[in-house]
Amino acid sequence: MTDINTLKKAAFGFSQLPDDQIIGFESSFGAHHYGRLKLVVRKAEGAWLWDINDKKYLDCLAAYSAANQGHHHPAIVKAVVDSLQGNYGSVISNVVYTDALGLFLKRVANLVPQMGLRFGGNANKVLPKNGGVESVETAVKMARYYGFKAKGIEDGKQQIIVFTRNFHGRMITTISFSPTPKYKEGFGPLTPGFKIVEFGDLEGVKKAITPNTCGILVEPMQGEGGMYPAPKGFLKGLRELADEHDLLLLFDEIQVGLGRTGKMFCFEHENVVPDGIILGKAISGGLIPVSVFVTDSKLMDMAFQPGRDGSTYGGYPLACVAGIAALDVIEKENLVENSRKMGEILKGKILDIASRSSHVKEVRGSGLFIGIEVKDGDAMVFCRKLLDIGMLANDSYGHSIRISPPLIIGEEEVDYIADKLEKVLVD
């Protein structure tokens, strides 16, 4: 048994136990549900991670956009610590109100452009949950109920259009419409009611629409699916089809929202406004799990009355306090503009590296959300090499190196990233 005193004597981090022992604990006592790179992180601050030997690694994952504001941002940490010390951070029964939740809901509702404009511009409403996948399922419930209540589709016959290479999480309903076999094999029976169409294929969407179609769920830029932006005009085309056929257009911006692509919301690149949006990860600055589904008030009130939804920790005070502080940081520190500016510089450097590399097939993305597709289809080979020289990156869809650092980086970090990529990609 581990001596608890050993865990409390670290110079930094939670313990001084050797890396091999920590990895052994995960292997022995944890589910093997992730393929991990061999790094035990002992400290995280800003855009950097440290191991037990005080070696620094630039974090080019930012926990899949959860740490857009950087790790342990002092303003968010202070807000969380103040709430705990001030005794207003604990979970409270949803049978009563809390000021933290009310203020958080107002903050999010006013940050997001008016959803569902064709429903009258009734102001936004927000339904909070914990992880992003929960809010995806909230959006699915919204679309299905709209189909049942507003369109008269027989309950149980509603259909939602989704897309190839999609990733919306790993709960039963979301894996049911995943095109990736390993996500769902053996976990049946799966949830029916989804049609998968090729990402970017508007004609395919048109053909997939039937009288039972109630919604379209799409990532405006795919993250886990290979770092693919929506083709130009695709989102506008979806908006037109949704309007024409009375469908709810729902955007999953869990990874790409809140400044990641150089706009506050990814859909702003095409000036297309959905009927509902899903946000998570960076909405609390990487400290407390929280996610939201935002839609027009008329739609929200139609679908969600007492008893139709609920979550003990969804929007609890500590998460709301972190969320308000996290959104303040994005705006006050101009992280959206910094993402755009640093992203342009970084992408230019990566394109230059690609032009001299025998390994790079294509460079995609915008802001600080960049994918580097490699020719042999095995991006993890390069990610392991990057880790060895002080940079954490991961693959996307197997074939692309994902570059998505915290939005706080400056030109020094951009040069660092370019230098490391040069070392592993240019022979």
RODO-2510 file (C-alpha; in nm, 4 decimals, decimal comma):
residues 427
     n   res          X          Y          Z
     1     m     0,0000     0,0000     0,0000
     2     t     0,1254     0,3488    -0,0867
     3     d     0,2235     0,5652     0,2106
     4     i    -0,0008     0,8754     0,1903
     5     n     0,2896     1,0853     0,3177
     6     t     0,4826     0,9960     0,0032
     7     l     0,2027     1,1506    -0,1984
     8     k     0,2286     1,4831    -0,0192
     9     k     0,6037     1,5504    -0,0341
    10     a     0,6445     1,6283    -0,4032
    11     a     0,8385     1,9360    -0,5101
    12     f     0,5577     1,9816    -0,7576
    13     g     0,2710     1,7615    -0,8637
    14     f     0,0688     1,5242    -0,6511
    15     s     0,3335     1,2632    -0,5750
    16     q     0,6969     1,1647    -0,6133
    17     l     0,6177     0,8084    -0,7123
    18     p     0,8207     0,7065    -1,0187
    19     d     0,6578     0,7178    -1,3614
    20     d     0,6723     0,3414    -1,4109
    21     q     0,4767     0,2872    -1,0892
    22     i     0,2076     0,5385    -1,1895
    23     i     0,1772     0,3784    -1,5326
    24     g     0,1584     0,0395    -1,3637
    25     f    -0,1283     0,1572    -1,1438
    26     e    -0,3246     0,2679    -1,4516
    27     s    -0,2519    -0,0615    -1,6238
    28     s    -0,3547    -0,2706    -1,3219
    29     f    -0,6485    -0,0719    -1,1887
    30     g    -0,7832     0,1277    -1,4836
    31     a    -0,9720     0,0446    -1,8011
    32     h    -0,7456     0,0312    -2,1064
    33     h    -0,9721     0,2662    -2,3002
    34     y    -0,7026     0,5049    -2,4254
    35     g    -0,3822     0,4433    -2,6143
    36     r    -0,1427     0,6695    -2,4257
    37     l     0,1883     0,8326    -2,4982
    38     k     0,4428     0,7560    -2,2282
    39     l     0,4384     1,0830    -2,0357
    40     v     0,3263     1,1288    -1,6757
    41     v     0,2401     1,4963    -1,6336
    42     r     0,3256     1,6322    -1,2891
    43     k     0,2484     1,9995    -1,3468
    44     a     0,0578     2,2072    -1,6018
    45     e     0,0787     2,5837    -1,6336
    46     g    -0,0099     2,8067    -1,9255
    47     a     0,0828     2,6260    -2,2462
    48     w     0,3382     2,3977    -2,0801
    49     l     0,3532     2,0578    -1,9101
    50     w     0,6287     1,9155    -1,6879
    51     d     0,7401     1,5610    -1,6070
    52     i     0,8985     1,4390    -1,2834
    53     n     1,2454     1,5379    -1,4074
    54     d     1,1325     1,8983    -1,4636
    55     k     1,1437     1,8564    -1,8421
    56     k     0,9043     2,0913    -2,0225
    57     y     0,6675     1,9972    -2,3034
    58     l     0,4654     2,2429    -2,5092
    59     d     0,1047     2,1238    -2,4992
    60     c    -0,0269     2,1172    -2,8559
    61     l    -0,3457     1,9360    -2,7599
    62     a    -0,4866     2,1628    -2,4874
    63     a    -0,6981     1,8613    -2,3844
    64     y    -0,8829     1,8760    -2,7177
    65     s    -0,9621     2,2476    -2,6670
    66     a    -1,0612     2,2227    -2,2992
    67     a    -0,7589     2,4335    -2,1993
    68     n    -0,8006     2,7148    -2,4519
    69     q    -0,7225     2,9661    -2,1764
    70     g    -0,4086     2,7762    -2,0758
    71     h    -0,3667     2,5421    -1,7816
    72     h    -0,4502     2,6798    -1,4369
    73     h    -0,5278     3,0290    -1,5613
    74     p    -0,4931     3,2426    -1,2469
    75     a    -0,8260     3,4234    -1,2924
    76     i    -1,0180     3,0958    -1,3242
    77     v    -0,8259     2,9342    -1,0384
    78     k    -0,9008     3,2348    -0,8168
    79     a    -1,2712     3,2181    -0,8976
    80     v    -1,2816     2,8473    -0,8099
    81     v    -1,0766     2,8858    -0,4902
    82     d    -1,2857     3,1845    -0,3789
    83     s    -1,6058     2,9853    -0,4271
    84     l    -1,4743     2,6938    -0,2218
    85     q    -1,3413     2,9136     0,0567
    86     g    -1,6536     3,1287     0,0469
    87     n    -1,8823     2,8256     0,0745
    88     y    -2,0774     2,8915    -0,2442
    89     g    -1,9237     2,6215    -0,4679
    90     s    -2,0993     2,3091    -0,3440
    91     v    -2,3593     2,1209    -0,5450
    92     i    -2,7117     2,2341    -0,4475
    93     s    -3,0366     2,0535    -0,5147
    94     n    -3,2081     2,1703    -0,8322
    95     v    -3,5282     2,2155    -0,6338
    96     v    -3,3965     2,5628    -0,5400
    97     y    -3,2058     2,8400    -0,7189
    98     t    -2,8415     2,9533    -0,7027
    99     d    -2,7076     3,2897    -0,8116
   100     a    -2,4064     3,1250    -0,9773
   101     l    -2,6276     2,9266    -1,2153
   102     g    -2,8479     3,2231    -1,2990
   103     l    -2,5487     3,4418    -1,3823
   104     f    -2,3822     3,1661    -1,5847
   105     l    -2,6949     3,1019    -1,7916
   106     k    -2,7293     3,4742    -1,8658
   107     r    -2,3607     3,4979    -1,9610
   108     v    -2,3773     3,2089    -2,2064
   109     a    -2,7155     3,3050    -2,3532
   110     n    -2,5901     3,6558    -2,4309
   111     l    -2,2513     3,5401    -2,5630
   112     v    -2,4028     3,3132    -2,8274
   113     p    -2,5699     3,4844    -3,1269
   114     q    -2,9461     3,4458    -3,1384
   115     m    -3,0224     3,0858    -3,2284
   116     g    -3,3133     2,9754    -3,4475
   117     l    -3,3840     3,3113    -3,6078
   118     r    -3,6722     3,1669    -3,8087
   119     f    -3,8557     3,0983    -3,4819
   120     g    -3,8888     3,4668    -3,4007
   121     g    -3,5740     3,5737    -3,2161
   122     n    -3,7129     3,5017    -2,8701
   123     a    -3,3715     3,5246    -2,6971
   124     n    -3,1567     3,2218    -2,6184
   125     k    -3,1991     2,9699    -2,3406
   126     v    -2,9288     2,7403    -2,2037
   127     l    -2,9446     2,3866    -2,0652
   128     p    -2,6217     2,2919    -1,8807
   129     k    -2,4742     1,9453    -1,8383
   130     n    -2,1338     1,7962    -1,7505
   131     g    -1,9335     1,6472    -2,0391
   132     g    -1,9976     1,7529    -2,3972
   133     v    -2,1527     1,4206    -2,4978
   134     e    -2,4382     1,4835    -2,2542
   135     s    -2,5194     1,8082    -2,4314
   136     v    -2,5043     1,6311    -2,7677
   137     e    -2,7745     1,3968    -2,6392
   138     t    -2,9708     1,7005    -2,5196
   139     a    -2,9567     1,8344    -2,8761
   140     v    -3,0723     1,4986    -3,0113
   141     k    -3,3678     1,5066    -2,7705
   142     m    -3,4478     1,8610    -2,8849
   143     a    -3,4551     1,7635    -3,2536
   144     r    -3,6633     1,4530    -3,1902
   145     y    -3,9158     1,6379    -2,9794
   146     y    -3,9424     1,9119    -3,2412
   147     g    -4,0133     1,6460    -3,5025
   148     f    -4,2809     1,4919    -3,2813
   149     k    -4,4462     1,8090    -3,1517
   150     a    -4,4056     2,0610    -3,4329
   151     k    -4,3889     1,8393    -3,7417
   152     g    -4,6257     1,5622    -3,6340
   153     i    -4,3790     1,2782    -3,6905
   154     e    -4,4867     0,9583    -3,5172
   155     d    -4,2841     0,9190    -3,1969
   156     g    -4,0080     0,6678    -3,2578
   157     k    -3,9919     0,7430    -3,6309
   158     q    -3,7902     1,0668    -3,6087
   159     q    -3,4650     1,0749    -3,8082
   160     i    -3,1577     1,2970    -3,7782
   161     i    -2,8950     1,3400    -4,0513
   162     v    -2,5309     1,3103    -3,9401
   163     f    -2,2022     1,2833    -4,1307
   164     t    -1,9089     1,0583    -4,2092
   165     r    -1,6043     1,0893    -3,9826
   166     n    -1,8267     1,2473    -3,7173
   167     f    -1,7278     1,2389    -3,3532
   168     h    -1,9856     1,3412    -3,0926
   169     g    -1,8754     1,1285    -2,7968
   170     r    -1,9016     0,7677    -2,6851
   171     m    -2,2366     0,7192    -2,5104
   172     i    -2,4737     0,4614    -2,6594
   173     t    -2,6757     0,7048    -2,8677
   174     t    -2,3725     0,8913    -3,0035
   175     i    -2,1780     0,5773    -3,0941
   176     s    -2,4909     0,4507    -3,2672
   177     f    -2,4382     0,7016    -3,5458
   178     s    -2,0600     0,6873    -3,5486
   179     p    -1,9112     0,5518    -3,8727
   180     t    -1,6151     0,4080    -3,6750
   181     p    -1,6774     0,0341    -3,6135
   182     k    -1,4543     0,0032    -3,3048
   183     y    -1,6620     0,2653    -3,1219
   184     k    -1,9785     0,0563    -3,1409
   185     e    -1,9008    -0,3091    -3,2132
   186     g    -2,0399    -0,5304    -2,9380
   187     f    -2,2318    -0,2523    -2,7652
   188     g    -2,5676    -0,3136    -2,9312
   189     p    -2,8572    -0,2844    -2,9495
   190     l    -2,7794     0,0598    -3,0864
   191     t    -3,0075     0,3613    -3,0999
   192     p    -3,1935     0,3940    -3,4315
   193     g    -3,3030     0,7105    -3,6073
   194     f    -2,9901     0,8403    -3,7827
   195     k    -2,8773     0,8656    -4,1440
   196     i    -2,5071     0,9090    -4,2217
   197     v    -2,4190     1,1258    -4,5228
   198     e    -2,0765     1,2094    -4,6642
   199     f    -1,9389     1,5226    -4,4944
   200     g    -1,9606     1,8068    -4,7450
   201     d    -2,2107     1,6371    -4,9793
   202     l    -2,5161     1,8626    -5,0043
   203     e    -2,6758     1,6453    -5,2727
   204     g    -2,6434     1,3496    -5,0400
   205     v    -2,8213     1,5458    -4,7680
   206     k    -3,1052     1,6328    -5,0044
   207     k    -3,1514     1,2664    -5,0950
   208     a    -3,1448     1,1625    -4,7282
   209     i    -3,4317     1,3931    -4,6265
   210     t    -3,7652     1,2174    -4,5791
   211     p    -4,0956     1,3174    -4,4143
   212     n    -3,9514     1,1735    -4,0896
   213     t    -3,6371     1,3878    -4,0911
   214     c    -3,6371     1,6316    -3,7998
   215     g    -3,2808     1,7605    -3,7768
   216     i    -2,9230     1,7857    -3,9014
   217     l    -2,6328     1,7483    -3,6575
   218     v    -2,2887     1,8548    -3,7789
   219     e    -1,9457     1,9714    -3,6652
   220     p    -1,8646     2,2915    -3,8610
   221     m    -1,5033     2,1712    -3,8582
   222     q    -1,4216     1,8112    -3,7778
   223     g    -1,1692     1,7438    -3,5020
   224     e    -1,1418     1,3711    -3,4326
   225     g    -1,2478     1,2995    -3,7908
   226     g    -0,9226     1,4245    -3,9424
   227     m    -0,9230     1,8023    -3,8906
   228     y    -1,1455     1,8730    -4,1917
   229     p    -1,3108     2,2148    -4,2354
   230     a    -1,6554     2,2135    -4,3903
   231     p    -1,6245     2,2752    -4,7667
   232     k    -1,7053     2,6319    -4,8672
   233     g    -2,0808     2,6777    -4,8964
   234     f    -2,1664     2,3528    -4,7183
   235     l    -2,2968     2,5090    -4,3975
   236     k    -2,4977     2,7666    -4,5935
   237     g    -2,6444     2,4860    -4,7985
   238     l    -2,7428     2,2997    -4,4818
   239     r    -2,9071     2,6146    -4,3483
   240     e    -3,1116     2,6486    -4,6674
   241     l    -3,2168     2,2838    -4,6593
   242     a    -3,3120     2,3068    -4,2937
   243     d    -3,5278     2,6115    -4,3630
   244     e    -3,6855     2,4560    -4,6711
   245     h    -3,7758     2,1269    -4,5008
   246     d    -3,8447     2,2605    -4,1488
   247     l    -3,5511     2,0847    -3,9841
   248     l    -3,3463     2,1868    -3,6817
   249     l    -2,9867     2,2649    -3,7763
   250     l    -2,7614     2,1792    -3,4808
   251     f    -2,3895     2,2556    -3,4599
   252     d    -2,1495     2,0659    -3,2333
   253     e    -1,8778     2,3195    -3,1467
   254     i    -1,7433     2,1442    -2,8382
   255     q    -1,3923     2,1384    -2,9857
   256     v    -1,4033     2,4224    -3,2376
   257     g    -1,6021     2,6911    -3,0533
   258     l    -1,4895     2,9665    -2,8147
   259     g    -1,2036     3,1027    -3,0238
   260     r    -1,0361     2,7835    -3,1363
   261     t    -1,0589     2,8535    -3,5123
   262     g    -0,9962     3,2289    -3,4979
   263     k    -1,3626     3,3210    -3,4508
   264     m    -1,5619     3,3065    -3,1283
   265     f    -1,7769     3,0423    -3,2986
   266     c    -1,6693     2,8362    -3,5949
   267     f    -1,9976     2,8961    -3,7801
   268     e    -1,9067     3,2657    -3,8031
   269     h    -1,6579     3,1851    -4,0794
   270     e    -1,9571     3,1403    -4,3126
   271     n    -2,2037     3,3728    -4,1396
   272     v    -2,4403     3,0818    -4,0833
   273     v    -2,6429     3,0701    -3,7623
   274     p    -2,7801     2,7336    -3,6435
   275     d    -3,0966     2,6601    -3,4489
   276     g    -2,8966     2,5174    -3,1606
   277     i    -2,5331     2,4900    -3,0584
   278     i    -2,3426     2,2554    -2,8265
   279     l    -2,0465     2,3948    -2,6326
   280     g    -1,8183     2,2365    -2,3746
   281     k    -1,4500     2,1875    -2,2889
   282     a    -1,3115     2,5460    -2,2899
   283     i    -1,6323     2,6855    -2,1440
   284     s    -1,4840     2,6241    -1,7977
   285     g    -1,1169     2,6697    -1,8785
   286     g    -1,0279     2,3048    -1,8272
   287     l    -1,0869     2,2987    -1,4511
   288     i    -1,4470     2,1841    -1,3939
   289     p    -1,6573     1,9678    -1,6293
   290     v    -1,9443     2,1661    -1,7803
   291     s    -2,1195     2,1761    -2,1160
   292     v    -2,4269     2,3490    -2,2576
   293     f    -2,6898     2,3211    -2,5243
   294     v    -2,8151     2,6623    -2,6387
   295     t    -3,1234     2,7217    -2,8497
   296     d    -3,4097     2,9641    -2,9027
   297     s    -3,6370     3,0125    -2,6006
   298     k    -3,9441     2,8935    -2,7891
   299     l    -3,7761     2,5656    -2,8816
   300     m    -3,6257     2,5100    -2,5368
   301     d    -3,9594     2,5650    -2,3630
   302     m    -4,1340     2,3366    -2,6106
   303     a    -3,9121     2,0385    -2,5339
   304     f    -3,7951     2,0777    -2,1755
   305     q    -4,0441     2,1089    -1,8941
   306     p    -4,0058     1,9667    -1,5387
   307     g    -3,9281     1,5973    -1,5511
   308     r    -3,8142     1,5926    -1,9145
   309     d    -3,4478     1,6510    -1,8367
   310     g    -3,2127     1,6987    -1,5449
   311     s    -2,8613     1,6500    -1,4090
   312     t    -2,7394     1,6649    -1,0489
   313     y    -2,4090     1,8273    -1,1371
   314     g    -2,5179     1,9941    -1,4620
   315     g    -2,4586     2,3637    -1,3974
   316     y    -2,3720     2,3310    -1,0303
   317     p    -2,2252     2,6413    -0,8622
   318     l    -1,8543     2,5514    -0,8820
   319     a    -1,8838     2,4776    -1,2535
   320     c    -2,0786     2,7981    -1,3154
   321     v    -1,8235     3,0103    -1,1292
   322     a    -1,5440     2,8550    -1,3370
   323     g    -1,7497     2,9053    -1,6531
   324     i    -1,8100     3,2746    -1,5964
   325     a    -1,4404     3,3316    -1,5245
   326     a    -1,3358     3,1252    -1,8263
   327     l    -1,5568     3,3227    -2,0646
   328     d    -1,4303     3,6481    -1,9135
   329     v    -1,0715     3,5419    -1,9856
   330     i    -1,1507     3,4662    -2,3509
   331     e    -1,2986     3,8119    -2,4002
   332     k    -1,0744     4,0260    -2,1784
   333     e    -0,7521     3,8737    -2,3086
   334     n    -0,8628     3,8837    -2,6739
   335     l    -0,7954     3,5139    -2,7171
   336     v    -1,0111     3,4897    -3,0294
   337     e    -0,7988     3,7477    -3,2087
   338     n    -0,4805     3,5897    -3,0758
   339     s    -0,5942     3,2541    -3,2108
   340     r    -0,6508     3,4080    -3,5519
   341     k    -0,3213     3,5957    -3,5561
   342     m    -0,0986     3,3201    -3,4145
   343     g    -0,2822     3,0625    -3,6255
   344     e    -0,2045     3,2492    -3,9464
   345     i     0,1636     3,2742    -3,8556
   346     l     0,1855     2,9108    -3,7466
   347     k     0,0003     2,7753    -4,0500
   348     g     0,2328     2,9732    -4,2770
   349     k     0,5344     2,8137    -4,1099
   350     i     0,3785     2,4673    -4,1298
   351     l     0,3014     2,5117    -4,4996
   352     d     0,6644     2,6054    -4,5554
   353     i     0,7750     2,2905    -4,3703
   354     a     0,5281     2,0836    -4,5734
   355     s     0,6741     2,2173    -4,8988
   356     r     1,0128     2,0738    -4,7943
   357     s     0,8871     1,7506    -4,6389
   358     s     0,8561     1,4128    -4,8064
   359     h     0,6067     1,3069    -4,5374
   360     v     0,3277     1,5695    -4,5565
   361     k     0,0258     1,5163    -4,7771
   362     e    -0,1890     1,8174    -4,6784
   363     v    -0,2208     2,0949    -4,4199
   364     r    -0,5741     2,1937    -4,3096
   365     g    -0,7478     2,4148    -4,0575
   366     s    -0,7826     2,7704    -3,9322
   367     g    -0,6900     2,9602    -3,6196
   368     l    -0,5061     2,7339    -3,3770
   369     f    -0,6787     2,4225    -3,5089
   370     i    -0,4438     2,2757    -3,7675
   371     g    -0,4121     1,9244    -3,9044
   372     i    -0,1060     1,7906    -4,0846
   373     e    -0,1964     1,4817    -4,2866
   374     v     0,0966     1,2465    -4,3462
   375     k     0,1405     1,0363    -4,6567
   376     d     0,1845     0,6967    -4,4931
   377     g    -0,1298     0,7403    -4,2808
   378     d     0,0392     0,6848    -3,9426
   379     a     0,0618     1,0205    -3,7679
   380     m     0,1452     0,8670    -3,4292
   381     v     0,4962     0,7864    -3,5510
   382     f     0,5607     1,1588    -3,5668
   383     c     0,3713     1,2364    -3,2460
   384     r     0,6030     1,0019    -3,0541
   385     k     0,9062     1,1731    -3,2040
   386     l     0,7642     1,5127    -3,1088
   387     l     0,7139     1,3978    -2,7497
   388     d     1,0789     1,2936    -2,7309
   389     i     1,1868     1,6482    -2,8149
   390     g     0,9456     1,8348    -2,5888
   391     m     0,6111     1,8744    -2,7654
   392     l     0,2820     1,6941    -2,6977
   393     a     0,0650     1,6258    -3,0025
   394     n    -0,1713     1,3477    -3,1020
   395     d    -0,3167     1,2013    -3,4172
   396     s    -0,6572     1,2714    -3,5669
   397     y    -0,8245     0,9853    -3,7515
   398     g    -0,4903     0,8087    -3,7611
   399     h    -0,3509     1,0024    -4,0547
   400     s    -0,3141     1,3609    -3,9288
   401     i    -0,1039     1,5329    -3,6643
   402     r    -0,3309     1,7539    -3,4584
   403     i    -0,1904     2,0955    -3,3642
   404     s    -0,4237     2,2742    -3,1204
   405     p    -0,2270     2,4520    -2,8437
   406     p    -0,3823     2,6829    -2,5834
   407     l    -0,4979     3,0111    -2,7360
   408     i    -0,2628     3,2107    -2,5122
   409     i     0,0519     3,1247    -2,7094
   410     g     0,2708     3,3934    -2,8642
   411     e     0,5316     3,4036    -3,1377
   412     e     0,7928     3,2364    -2,9172
   413     e     0,5724     2,9281    -2,8796
   414     v     0,4836     2,9402    -3,2500
   415     d     0,8545     2,9281    -3,3342
   416     y     0,8989     2,6416    -3,0870
   417     i     0,6223     2,4393    -3,2548
   418     a     0,7622     2,5076    -3,6022
   419     d     1,1123     2,4087    -3,4907
   420     k     0,9937     2,0759    -3,3495
   421     l     0,7826     1,9981    -3,6564
   422     e     1,0785     2,0782    -3,8799
   423     k     1,2924     1,8308    -3,6882
   424     v     1,0512     1,5396    -3,7341
   425     l     0,9019     1,6155    -4,0771
   426     v     1,1979     1,7361    -4,2803
   427     d     1,4590     1,4697    -4,3592
***
